[in-house]
Amino acid sequence: MFELLLVLAVLAAVVLIVSAPLRRARPEPPQTGDEVAELEAARDAKYREIRDAELDHATGKLSTDDYQAIDTTLRAEAITILHDLDRAREALALETGTESD
């Protein structure tokens, strides 16, 4: 009788150890709505940087060459953010079943 209980206890321990990865909570993927909000904030920040560079150039704080280099970089980054934002909005629309803007 004792051997049977010992075998059952060992078997139960093995089942618990082997099934542990299956019982773990899976990390939740990032919420698309949160991603959209983050990208909108990044877009607004990038627009502010572009306006600041324009103002610095207009007030003479930046030379034309420096301004053109900075402006090209900032606008390229803004375009990347806008493309990412479009993709995130489309994913959110598919996820929620609504039309995107």
Phi and psi in degrees as a GROMACS rama.xvg file:
@    title "Ramachandran Plot"
@    xaxis  label "Phi"
@    yaxis  label "Psi"
@TYPE xy
-61.9273  -39.1313  PHE-2
-63.9343  -38.0513  GLU-3
-64.6105  -43.9093  LEU-4
-63.9897  -39.9243  LEU-5
-64.3147  -43.5572  LEU-6
-63.6077  -42.7338  VAL-7
-64.3281  -39.1208  LEU-8
-65.8521  -43.8069  ALA-9
-64.5071  -43.0624  VAL-10
-61.6986  -42.3962  LEU-11
-63.7205  -40.2914  ALA-12
-64.7236  -42.1331  ALA-13
-62.8775  -43.9087  VAL-14
-62.1848  -42.4167  VAL-15
-64.1436  -42.2511  LEU-16
-68.5003  -45.028  ILE-17
-67.8936  -36.007  VAL-18
-87.8942  -0.504666  SER-19
-56.6917  -45.6304  ALA-20
-62.0898  -29.818  PRO-21
-74.9505  -25.0562  LEU-22
-90.5416  -11.2401  ARG-23
-68.1634  145.239  ARG-24
-72.2983  132.227  ALA-25
-78.7358  140.145  ARG-26
-65.1208  137.128  PRO-27
-77.4456  134.263  GLU-28
-64.8415  155.464  PRO-29
-57.6522  139.194  PRO-30
-72.0315  131.556  GLN-31
-63.1854  -35.6078  THR-32
-63.0544  -39.0119  GLY-33
-65.8019  -39.1099  ASP-34
-63.5778  -41.7528  GLU-35
-61.1988  -44.9795  VAL-36
-62.7468  -41.5559  ALA-37
-64.7663  -41.6311  GLU-38
-68.7916  -35.8113  LEU-39
-64.4388  -39.6506  GLU-40
-65.5616  -40.6334  ALA-41
-65.1329  -39.2007  ALA-42
-61.7207  -47.1415  ARG-43
-62.6316  -40.2326  ASP-44
-64.6762  -39.7745  ALA-45
-67.2431  -39.8034  LYS-46
-60.9212  -39.7188  TYR-47
-63.3918  -39.9849  ARG-48
-63.1459  -40.727  GLU-49
-63.5549  -45.276  ILE-50
-63.3125  -40.009  ARG-51
-62.5964  -40.9812  ASP-52
-65.1394  -40.1097  ALA-53
-62.3323  -42.4747  GLU-54
-65.7773  -42.9311  LEU-55
-61.2782  -38.0298  ASP-56
-68.7602  -42.6607  HIS-57
-64.6034  -32.8942  ALA-58
-90.0873  -0.166648  THR-59
88.3465  6.4203  GLY-60
-74.5821  -23.4543  LYS-61
-121.496  136.329  LEU-62
-72.3692  164.274  SER-63
-61.403  -41.9009  THR-64
-63.2211  -45.7961  ASP-65
-63.3281  -42.7311  ASP-66
-60.876  -45.6961  TYR-67
-62.2037  -40.0227  GLN-68
-66.191  -46.1116  ALA-69
-66.0673  -43.8296  ILE-70
-62.1053  -42.3909  ASP-71
-60.631  -45.2939  THR-72
-64.1841  -47.6768  THR-73
-62.7897  -41.0965  LEU-74
-68.7643  -35.96  ARG-75
-64.3998  -41.9271  ALA-76
-64.5363  -39.4681  GLU-77
-63.9315  -40.347  ALA-78
-63.3537  -41.7186  ILE-79
-61.4509  -43.8345  THR-80
-62.9039  -41.6331  ILE-81
-64.3839  -40.1794  LEU-82
-64.0021  -43.6314  HIS-83
-62.6  -39.9055  ASP-84
-63.8138  -42.493  LEU-85
-60.1679  -44.6037  ASP-86
-63.7479  -41.7344  ARG-87
-66.1433  -39.4079  ALA-88
-66.2026  -38.6095  ARG-89
-64.6942  -42.2148  GLU-90
-63.4286  -41.0252  ALA-91
-63.917  -40.8681  LEU-92
-63.6038  -39.9582  ALA-93
-67.4967  -38.6566  LEU-94
-67.208  -39.7084  GLU-95
-96.0712  -11.1286  THR-96
76.4374  26.7643  GLY-97
-117.259  165.562  THR-98
-75.8969  143.848  GLU-99
-88.2111  159.154  SER-100
